[in-house]
Structures are given as C-alpha cells and as structure tokens.
C-alpha cells in the first residue's frame, strides 16, 4: 500500500503467472483500504490476467497505470486494466497493447 496525495493505492506488480489470480483475489478479499489499484506488470498468462480483471470488475475497482519511472502495463496486464470499473491511463504512462500472434493460412479452392 501507498498513499499518493489523498489516494490510498494498492499496487499490483510483477509478472502474471500460475496462481496469480488466486493470490490477487485473496489479497483483495483481505483489504478494503484502497481507493485505486495501480498496475505495474510486463504481463504473463492470459487466463490469470482475465481472471484478475473479472475480479477487479466485480469490486468496481478504479484501476490506473500511473506515469511513473519504471512503471508499465503490457501484454496480459492490459486484461487487468480492461477489467477495471473505472480505468485511468495517465498521460505519458507506458501502456502497451499487442495483437495476438499466429499464422494465417490461406488456401485456394477451385470451383
């Protein structure tokens, strides 16, 4: 936890890995001492990212990516952000969205 001005901040930081959703859900259940959830993650597992996002939505959480040195929200972290009830990306903050990668195969058919 941190207080920035009069805002009580709960930080969610680090990689999103197996069990992250359960860990974050437990932490959110154990406290109500925050006004905003601030994100700092390079991403990780999509499934856990979506699950954390759903939990944040159920709590009607305000989620923010602050413009601070060495803070970013990338890849699966964006799933947490999208789950927020109120979503804030500070001007100049590092918020990186990428497309799913894959191979597109086009086959010709004859009629």
HELIX and SHEET records of a PDB file:
HELIX    1   1 UNK A   20  UNK A   29  1                                  10    
HELIX    2   2 UNK A   46  UNK A   58  1                                  13    
HELIX    3   3 UNK A   77  UNK A   83  1                                   7    
SHEET    1   A 5 UNK A   2  UNK A   4  0                                        
SHEET    2   A 5 UNK A   7  UNK A  13 -1                                        
SHEET    3   A 5 UNK A  36  UNK A  40  1                                        
SHEET    4   A 5 UNK A  62  UNK A  65  1                                        
SHEET    5   A 5 UNK A  86  UNK A  89  1                                        
SHEET    1   B 2 UNK A  72  UNK A  74  0                                        
SHEET    2   B 2 UNK A  94  UNK A  96  1                                        
END                                                                             
